[in-house]
Amino acid sequence: MAWRAAAGDALVDWGPTMPTSQDDQGPAGWIGGYSIVQGEDLTSVEAVLASHPHNQLGTIDILQMLSMPGV
């Protein structure tokens, strides 16, 4: 996938992708999953995700993960 290559080192974990339900695939087979993307701030993460192909089909939720002390 071109987006994955363009994300480069900002893409920490590709994560799983899967149908959201075995019984109801939804229009064109809805896909659920996650990826872990890192950046200096929200704006930099939004820039990495701007060209993600899922933006053409729906939405991408961005959830912040805080650093764990001592890790």
N, C-alpha and C positions, 0 to 999 in steps of 0.2 A: 504494500500500500504506500503510495507516494507521501501521504501525510505522515506516516510513521517515520519514514526516512527524513523528512523535513523537520520533524520535531527534535531530532538529534538527542543530545544529552539531557534535554528537558524532560524527556519521557523516561521516567524511572522504572515503571512497571506497566507493561502492556495490559495485564489483567485478563480475565476471562471474558468471553462474549458468548451469549447463549440466548435462545428464545426465552421470553419472559414467562411463557406457559406452554406446557406440552399440549394441552387441550385447545388453547386458543392462540394460534400463531399471529392473529391480527393481520392487518393489511401488510402485504409483502413480508410477513414474518417479523414482527417486532423484535428488536434486539435489546437485551439488557446487559449490563456489565459495568466495568470500571477500568480506568487507567489512572496511574499516579503520575502527575506532571508537576515538576518543581520550577519555581521562578523566584525572583527577588521580591515580587509583589503581585497583587491580583492583576494588574495591567499586563505584566509580562506573561502570565499564564493565559490570559484572554487572547493575547497576540498569538501564542502557540496554537491555541484551539480555534482561532478564527477560520482557518482553512480546513478544519476537520469535516469530512464528508457527512457526518451525522447532522451538522447544522442545516443541511439542505432537506433533511427528512423530518426533523423535530428539534429537540432542544438538548443541550448539554448542561447539566448542573455542576457547578464548581463548589466543592466543599473544602474548607481549609483544614489542614492537619497541623496541629501544633507540635513543636519539638518536645521530646520527653527529656527532662533534665537527667544528665548522666549517661545518655545514650549517644 
